[in-house]
């Protein structure tokens, strides 16, 4: 007589829990299908007259969430499954100082979540879009109630900050 071993309910549950933990760990570590971890590689901004644009570039596809907080007024974006390219655990601050945006802060707030904080002036509204080739989050800021108009070339200021380079000296402050 041949007996087939049927897995017990406890073994099936254990296997399901182990599989779920593996998938969760894979997601939190920001692994890409090709095996390389998801990184935030570049943050750039453009001051264009009455509009400020921010580009947050990654090395792969990403998901994000955002929210707005007050006192002081700021907008934050969490890039899920991503880490800053400079993995030393410190916050990077980019001074902007235009009419709409005071500064940009970038830090990994929890394992696999990179938070981009935009310290904005009052009465600023934003739009955000996710683009590919290269993968990036584009954020546009403008004053509430103001129409978008193309900037004149002489009023444009551009700055770039690569996250894989040493951070400029900045006073430490908490993210969010």
ZALUMLUM-199395 format. One record per residue (C-alpha): residue number from 1; residue in three letters; chain; z, x, y. Coordinates in pm, 1 decimal. Each point is the difference from the previous one (the first is absolute). Layout:
N
{nr: NUM	rest: ALA	kette: A	w: Z	u: X	v: Y};
...
//
This chain:
176
{nr: 1	rest: UNK	kette: A	w: 0.0	u: 0.0	v: 0.0};
{nr: 2	rest: UNK	kette: A	w: -91.2	u: 130.9	v: 346.6};
{nr: 3	rest: UNK	kette: A	w: 226.2	u: -68.0	v: 295.6};
{nr: 4	rest: UNK	kette: A	w: -122.6	u: 15.5	v: 357.4};
{nr: 5	rest: UNK	kette: A	w: 253.6	u: 97.3	v: 260.3};
{nr: 6	rest: UNK	kette: A	w: 11.9	u: -251.7	v: 283.1};
{nr: 7	rest: UNK	kette: A	w: 149.3	u: 136.1	v: 321.5};
{nr: 8	rest: UNK	kette: A	w: 321.7	u: -169.9	v: 96.6};
{nr: 9	rest: UNK	kette: A	w: 30.6	u: -187.6	v: 328.1};
{nr: 10	rest: UNK	kette: A	w: 227.2	u: 277.0	v: 132.2};
{nr: 11	rest: UNK	kette: A	w: -263.0	u: 270.1	v: -71.2};
{nr: 12	rest: UNK	kette: A	w: -274.4	u: -205.0	v: 168.1};
{nr: 13	rest: UNK	kette: A	w: 221.7	u: -47.5	v: 307.6};
{nr: 14	rest: UNK	kette: A	w: 78.8	u: 370.8	v: 12.3};
{nr: 15	rest: UNK	kette: A	w: -370.4	u: 86.9	v: -20.2};
{nr: 16	rest: UNK	kette: A	w: -81.0	u: -247.8	v: 278.7};
{nr: 17	rest: UNK	kette: A	w: 277.9	u: 139.1	v: 221.5};
{nr: 18	rest: UNK	kette: A	w: -116.6	u: 357.6	v: -63.8};
{nr: 19	rest: UNK	kette: A	w: -359.4	u: -93.0	v: 89.0};
{nr: 20	rest: UNK	kette: A	w: 114.3	u: -171.5	v: 321.6};
{nr: 21	rest: UNK	kette: A	w: 210.3	u: 302.2	v: 97.8};
{nr: 22	rest: UNK	kette: A	w: -294.6	u: 233.7	v: -63.2};
{nr: 23	rest: UNK	kette: A	w: -228.5	u: -211.1	v: 221.4};
{nr: 24	rest: UNK	kette: A	w: 266.2	u: -18.3	v: 272.6};
{nr: 25	rest: UNK	kette: A	w: 57.7	u: 377.3	v: -7.2};
{nr: 26	rest: UNK	kette: A	w: -376.5	u: 61.7	v: 10.8};
{nr: 27	rest: UNK	kette: A	w: -30.7	u: -226.7	v: 306.1};
{nr: 28	rest: UNK	kette: A	w: 300.6	u: 145.0	v: 182.6};
{nr: 29	rest: UNK	kette: A	w: -121.5	u: 353.8	v: -46.6};
{nr: 30	rest: UNK	kette: A	w: -325.5	u: -98.1	v: 164.8};
{nr: 31	rest: UNK	kette: A	w: -224.0	u: 115.1	v: -279.6};
{nr: 32	rest: UNK	kette: A	w: -368.8	u: -62.9	v: 46.8};
{nr: 33	rest: UNK	kette: A	w: -229.1	u: -89.6	v: -289.5};
{nr: 34	rest: UNK	kette: A	w: -140.5	u: 355.6	v: 13.5};
{nr: 35	rest: UNK	kette: A	w: 350.4	u: 143.6	v: -35.2};
{nr: 36	rest: UNK	kette: A	w: 54.7	u: 127.6	v: 354.9};
{nr: 37	rest: UNK	kette: A	w: 285.6	u: -154.0	v: 198.3};
{nr: 38	rest: UNK	kette: A	w: -76.4	u: -224.9	v: 296.9};
{nr: 39	rest: UNK	kette: A	w: 67.9	u: 184.5	v: 326.5};
{nr: 40	rest: UNK	kette: A	w: -6.6	u: -80.6	v: 370.4};
{nr: 41	rest: UNK	kette: A	w: -205.0	u: 297.6	v: 116.9};
{nr: 42	rest: UNK	kette: A	w: -71.0	u: -57.8	v: 368.8};
{nr: 43	rest: UNK	kette: A	w: 116.8	u: -204.0	v: 298.6};
{nr: 44	rest: UNK	kette: A	w: -219.7	u: -16.9	v: 311.5};
{nr: 45	rest: UNK	kette: A	w: 10.7	u: -205.0	v: 317.7};
{nr: 46	rest: UNK	kette: A	w: -234.1	u: -75.8	v: 286.9};
{nr: 47	rest: UNK	kette: A	w: 110.9	u: -123.8	v: 342.5};
{nr: 48	rest: UNK	kette: A	w: -297.2	u: -200.4	v: 122.4};
{nr: 49	rest: UNK	kette: A	w: 86.6	u: -151.4	v: 337.8};
{nr: 50	rest: UNK	kette: A	w: 168.9	u: -331.0	v: -81.2};
{nr: 51	rest: UNK	kette: A	w: -10.8	u: 56.0	v: -377.5};
{nr: 52	rest: UNK	kette: A	w: 164.8	u: 250.1	v: -232.1};
{nr: 53	rest: UNK	kette: A	w: -133.7	u: 54.9	v: -352.1};
{nr: 54	rest: UNK	kette: A	w: 186.4	u: 164.5	v: -284.5};
{nr: 55	rest: UNK	kette: A	w: -160.3	u: 121.0	v: -324.3};
{nr: 56	rest: UNK	kette: A	w: 218.3	u: 75.1	v: -302.2};
{nr: 57	rest: UNK	kette: A	w: -212.3	u: 172.0	v: -263.8};
{nr: 58	rest: UNK	kette: A	w: 80.4	u: 21.7	v: -371.2};
{nr: 59	rest: UNK	kette: A	w: -163.4	u: 175.4	v: -293.1};
{nr: 60	rest: UNK	kette: A	w: -53.3	u: -325.0	v: -193.7};
{nr: 61	rest: UNK	kette: A	w: 28.4	u: -376.9	v: -3.8};
{nr: 62	rest: UNK	kette: A	w: 334.0	u: -140.4	v: 116.1};
{nr: 63	rest: UNK	kette: A	w: 190.7	u: -320.4	v: 64.1};
{nr: 64	rest: UNK	kette: A	w: 211.9	u: -57.1	v: 308.7};
{nr: 65	rest: UNK	kette: A	w: 242.0	u: -239.9	v: 162.5};
{nr: 66	rest: UNK	kette: A	w: 111.9	u: -20.1	v: 362.2};
{nr: 67	rest: UNK	kette: A	w: 259.4	u: -153.2	v: 226.7};
{nr: 68	rest: UNK	kette: A	w: 119.8	u: 14.3	v: 357.8};
{nr: 69	rest: UNK	kette: A	w: 350.2	u: 73.0	v: 128.3};
{nr: 70	rest: UNK	kette: A	w: 150.9	u: -16.8	v: 347.7};
{nr: 71	rest: UNK	kette: A	w: 260.0	u: 187.2	v: 208.1};
{nr: 72	rest: UNK	kette: A	w: -185.6	u: 237.0	v: 21.2};
{nr: 73	rest: UNK	kette: A	w: -337.6	u: -161.9	v: -65.3};
{nr: 74	rest: UNK	kette: A	w: -184.8	u: 149.9	v: -298.4};
{nr: 75	rest: UNK	kette: A	w: -251.3	u: -87.7	v: -268.4};
{nr: 76	rest: UNK	kette: A	w: 19.4	u: 158.9	v: -342.5};
{nr: 77	rest: UNK	kette: A	w: -240.7	u: 29.5	v: -290.5};
{nr: 78	rest: UNK	kette: A	w: 114.0	u: 88.8	v: -352.4};
{nr: 79	rest: UNK	kette: A	w: -270.2	u: 162.7	v: -212.6};
{nr: 80	rest: UNK	kette: A	w: 102.6	u: -84.2	v: -354.2};
{nr: 81	rest: UNK	kette: A	w: -30.3	u: 265.7	v: -267.3};
{nr: 82	rest: UNK	kette: A	w: -77.1	u: 269.1	v: 259.6};
{nr: 83	rest: UNK	kette: A	w: 180.8	u: 313.4	v: 106.5};
{nr: 84	rest: UNK	kette: A	w: -53.1	u: 210.0	v: 312.0};
{nr: 85	rest: UNK	kette: A	w: -218.2	u: 303.4	v: -74.1};
{nr: 86	rest: UNK	kette: A	w: 284.3	u: 222.0	v: 111.3};
{nr: 87	rest: UNK	kette: A	w: 250.7	u: -82.3	v: -272.4};
{nr: 88	rest: UNK	kette: A	w: 304.5	u: 165.4	v: 154.0};
{nr: 89	rest: UNK	kette: A	w: 182.5	u: -327.8	v: 65.4};
{nr: 90	rest: UNK	kette: A	w: 17.4	u: 36.7	v: 376.3};
{nr: 91	rest: UNK	kette: A	w: -127.1	u: -237.3	v: 264.1};
{nr: 92	rest: UNK	kette: A	w: -302.7	u: 92.1	v: 207.5};
{nr: 93	rest: UNK	kette: A	w: -12.7	u: -119.0	v: 360.3};
{nr: 94	rest: UNK	kette: A	w: -319.4	u: -13.1	v: 204.1};
{nr: 95	rest: UNK	kette: A	w: 50.5	u: -41.8	v: 374.0};
{nr: 96	rest: UNK	kette: A	w: -258.8	u: -232.5	v: 156.8};
{nr: 97	rest: UNK	kette: A	w: 141.7	u: -123.1	v: 331.8};
{nr: 98	rest: UNK	kette: A	w: -283.9	u: -225.8	v: 113.2};
{nr: 99	rest: UNK	kette: A	w: 30.3	u: -350.0	v: 153.6};
{nr: 100	rest: UNK	kette: A	w: 40.7	u: -170.6	v: -338.9};
{nr: 101	rest: UNK	kette: A	w: 143.9	u: 250.6	v: -247.2};
{nr: 102	rest: UNK	kette: A	w: 289.7	u: 240.5	v: 51.8};
{nr: 103	rest: UNK	kette: A	w: -7.7	u: 181.7	v: -334.7};
{nr: 104	rest: UNK	kette: A	w: -94.8	u: -18.3	v: -367.0};
{nr: 105	rest: UNK	kette: A	w: 247.3	u: 86.3	v: -273.4};
{nr: 106	rest: UNK	kette: A	w: -92.2	u: 71.8	v: -363.2};
{nr: 107	rest: UNK	kette: A	w: 250.1	u: 34.3	v: -285.6};
{nr: 108	rest: UNK	kette: A	w: 51.8	u: -85.1	v: -363.3};
{nr: 109	rest: UNK	kette: A	w: 274.7	u: -264.4	v: 23.1};
{nr: 110	rest: UNK	kette: A	w: 36.8	u: -44.2	v: -375.4};
{nr: 111	rest: UNK	kette: A	w: -174.2	u: 167.7	v: -292.5};
{nr: 112	rest: UNK	kette: A	w: -370.2	u: -83.4	v: 17.8};
{nr: 113	rest: UNK	kette: A	w: 11.5	u: -193.2	v: 330.0};
{nr: 114	rest: UNK	kette: A	w: -123.6	u: 164.9	v: 318.7};
{nr: 115	rest: UNK	kette: A	w: 102.1	u: -179.6	v: 317.6};
{nr: 116	rest: UNK	kette: A	w: -204.6	u: 30.9	v: 318.2};
{nr: 117	rest: UNK	kette: A	w: 202.1	u: -116.4	v: 302.7};
{nr: 118	rest: UNK	kette: A	w: -173.5	u: -71.2	v: 331.3};
{nr: 119	rest: UNK	kette: A	w: 247.1	u: 0.5	v: 289.5};
{nr: 120	rest: UNK	kette: A	w: -182.4	u: -237.0	v: 235.7};
{nr: 121	rest: UNK	kette: A	w: 55.2	u: -127.6	v: 351.9};
{nr: 122	rest: UNK	kette: A	w: 94.8	u: -365.3	v: 57.6};
{nr: 123	rest: UNK	kette: A	w: -269.0	u: -270.7	v: -16.9};
{nr: 124	rest: UNK	kette: A	w: -228.6	u: 199.4	v: -230.7};
{nr: 125	rest: UNK	kette: A	w: -196.5	u: -176.3	v: -274.2};
{nr: 126	rest: UNK	kette: A	w: -170.9	u: 167.7	v: -291.9};
{nr: 127	rest: UNK	kette: A	w: -272.4	u: -49.2	v: -255.5};
{nr: 128	rest: UNK	kette: A	w: -19.1	u: 195.0	v: -323.0};
{nr: 129	rest: UNK	kette: A	w: -279.4	u: 51.4	v: -250.3};
{nr: 130	rest: UNK	kette: A	w: -41.7	u: 200.1	v: -315.7};
{nr: 131	rest: UNK	kette: A	w: -321.5	u: 200.3	v: -26.7};
{nr: 132	rest: UNK	kette: A	w: -152.9	u: 219.8	v: -268.0};
{nr: 133	rest: UNK	kette: A	w: -215.5	u: 311.5	v: -14.3};
{nr: 134	rest: UNK	kette: A	w: 227.2	u: 159.2	v: 108.6};
{nr: 135	rest: UNK	kette: A	w: 296.3	u: -218.9	v: -90.0};
{nr: 136	rest: UNK	kette: A	w: 201.3	u: -78.0	v: 310.5};
{nr: 137	rest: UNK	kette: A	w: 209.6	u: -253.6	v: 183.6};
{nr: 138	rest: UNK	kette: A	w: -131.6	u: -72.4	v: 350.2};
{nr: 139	rest: UNK	kette: A	w: 239.4	u: -152.3	v: 253.4};
{nr: 140	rest: UNK	kette: A	w: -105.5	u: -113.5	v: 346.1};
{nr: 141	rest: UNK	kette: A	w: 254.1	u: -65.9	v: 275.4};
{nr: 142	rest: UNK	kette: A	w: -56.2	u: -187.2	v: 326.1};
{nr: 143	rest: UNK	kette: A	w: 204.9	u: -194.7	v: 254.0};
{nr: 144	rest: UNK	kette: A	w: 65.0	u: -363.7	v: -82.3};
{nr: 145	rest: UNK	kette: A	w: -263.5	u: -227.5	v: 154.4};
{nr: 146	rest: UNK	kette: A	w: -239.9	u: 283.2	v: 81.8};
{nr: 147	rest: UNK	kette: A	w: -360.0	u: -12.7	v: -115.3};
{nr: 148	rest: UNK	kette: A	w: -142.8	u: 291.8	v: -188.0};
{nr: 149	rest: UNK	kette: A	w: -254.9	u: 187.7	v: 207.3};
{nr: 150	rest: UNK	kette: A	w: -187.1	u: 317.1	v: -89.9};
{nr: 151	rest: UNK	kette: A	w: 170.1	u: 303.7	v: 153.9};
{nr: 152	rest: UNK	kette: A	w: -175.1	u: 220.3	v: 249.1};
{nr: 153	rest: UNK	kette: A	w: -56.1	u: 352.5	v: -137.3};
{nr: 154	rest: UNK	kette: A	w: 201.0	u: 171.6	v: 274.3};
{nr: 155	rest: UNK	kette: A	w: 316.6	u: -199.3	v: -84.0};
{nr: 156	rest: UNK	kette: A	w: 17.1	u: 99.1	v: -366.4};
{nr: 157	rest: UNK	kette: A	w: 263.2	u: 233.0	v: -144.7};
{nr: 158	rest: UNK	kette: A	w: -7.3	u: 98.4	v: -365.2};
{nr: 159	rest: UNK	kette: A	w: 261.3	u: 176.6	v: -205.7};
{nr: 160	rest: UNK	kette: A	w: 26.6	u: 85.5	v: -367.1};
{nr: 161	rest: UNK	kette: A	w: 291.0	u: 106.5	v: -211.2};
{nr: 162	rest: UNK	kette: A	w: -48.6	u: 126.6	v: -352.8};
{nr: 163	rest: UNK	kette: A	w: 300.1	u: -70.3	v: -219.4};
{nr: 164	rest: UNK	kette: A	w: -64.4	u: 306.6	v: -214.8};
{nr: 165	rest: UNK	kette: A	w: 68.8	u: 228.3	v: 298.3};
{nr: 166	rest: UNK	kette: A	w: 346.5	u: 85.2	v: 135.8};
{nr: 167	rest: UNK	kette: A	w: 140.7	u: -280.2	v: 212.1};
{nr: 168	rest: UNK	kette: A	w: 34.6	u: 58.0	v: 373.5};
{nr: 169	rest: UNK	kette: A	w: 356.1	u: 39.2	v: 122.1};
{nr: 170	rest: UNK	kette: A	w: 155.1	u: -338.3	v: 71.1};
{nr: 171	rest: UNK	kette: A	w: 348.3	u: -135.0	v: 39.9};
{nr: 172	rest: UNK	kette: A	w: 121.1	u: -156.6	v: -326.7};
{nr: 173	rest: UNK	kette: A	w: 31.3	u: -375.4	v: -4.8};
{nr: 174	rest: UNK	kette: A	w: 26.6	u: -259.2	v: -271.4};
{nr: 175	rest: UNK	kette: A	w: -310.7	u: -177.3	v: -122.9};
{nr: 176	rest: UNK	kette: A	w: 9.2	u: -367.9	v: 104.3};
//
